[in-house]
Amino acid sequence: MIDETKLLTRTGTYRFATSGAVTDKVLLDVAAQYDMQLKPKFLSVSAKEVAKRFAGDEKLLETTKYDGEGVFIYFEADKNPFQIFAFSAPSGRVRLGIPALDALARQLAKQKVKRALLRAELYLPGQIGGKRTPVSEVIRASFSGSEAELAQLRLAVFDIIMLDGKDLRSAPDFSAIWDTLGKLAGTDESAPAHRAAGSIVAEKEVARILSEKTGSGLEGLVLRRLSRTELYKVKPQVNVDAVVVGYVEGEFEGNYGVLSLLTALTYGDKGAPTYFQIVARVGSGFTDQMRTDLLQILQPLRVPAPIAMTDSDGRTVQFVKPQIIAELEATDIVTASRADRENTTQLLTWGAEWAFAGMTPFPRLVFPTLSRIRSDKEVAAGGARISQLLPAVTEPPKLSGGSARRATTIRREVWTKEQKGETMVRKLTVIEIADDPESFPYAIYWTDFSPKRKDPLKVDAAFATTGTRAHALAEQFVAEGIAKGWVKSE
């Protein structure tokens, strides 16, 4: 059943295997098939849709949506002592010796259960920094937690897959499963292992229950029809005001405009420079008119990029002065595991220009969309603070000396031309970027300013991996942009 050679002892009696530890292929197949059959049945419903979507008297099951890790639980009483472990399918990741597992085993043995395969959520109760404890803390604790932290882990059991040889995946009435779960796992939500918190209610009660649970800091609800396999995840939308720091332009539907925005949050203005953390790239939620209008607003704000960035199609991100605030809407906020791979984004500074400070851990928005442009808010007045996502964070992260980028201007040339009483300017800048694996080592910027043109300021960028290539690109900009009449400044 378990390949003991795969297990590592973390602390005390707790043992862990990252993958391949379950040797029973039938058990793995049953668990994997359960997920494959059930996951497509889940529909996401936003909080604002609940009142209309669930307004009738039909009964359904509402349960708390835990911010934890979904696991399968296998229990067998014939072993001496009885065997119980949590695992993932099809990977075969295994956990044994967690106090919550032992508590569940005692409860199942008390109910005379011989064998069981259950679905549960491994979670941590309580809050960190005023917000619910995230799944990243659950994974961290299970990878490298102390005995005290492991003792805090809890199991919320929400389905029975197999019980004493009976396959319950197609049970016609889930209310019977729900009652059995209460007997097997218990209903004391303060216990290490328990049936998921929830109740069978009329549809029209869902809006009230959602408001109460999210108001107390919980993530949301999971709804399930009792007589058919229909499941819904219900969570409030996340709204964030973020400052636009860049954009990608291009063609769409026969027009030309902004295809996506690069947005950031600020740690607050406590003197120059101001630190900005990239939070999301947003490409949906725009009307066609917004795309063309935003291009006219953002083009005059363009400035040299601090780092080479592109969208998923390889189009260059044009950086802008941090002046425009956009309201974003997302379905959730996710922080990846510190034990696996933490989500990181670019940390920038703004003074007279943008500079890249390094890559630092930061939550990401899930399915962000543009809600509107906030012309009523300003960055200097706190309109895009990082505290919207991380209330306890007020200072930028401390970076080690080697994590910050060193950039040196190795070539800078300016040309001017007088035409009809106006001065036109063209500028070449070549920057060498050292000690930064996240970007190209050379960046070349060509700035073209013509005051009477419809779009006065244009900034083009190119990036190179060698100095020879960087200077060749620079010469190409000069050859194409400087002709008769232009005077080079000293």
Summary of the structure (lengths in Angstrom):
residues: 490
radius of gyration: 28.2
end to end distance: 78.3
largest distance: 95.5
contacts: 1530
relative contact order: 0.10
helix: 23%
strand: 41%
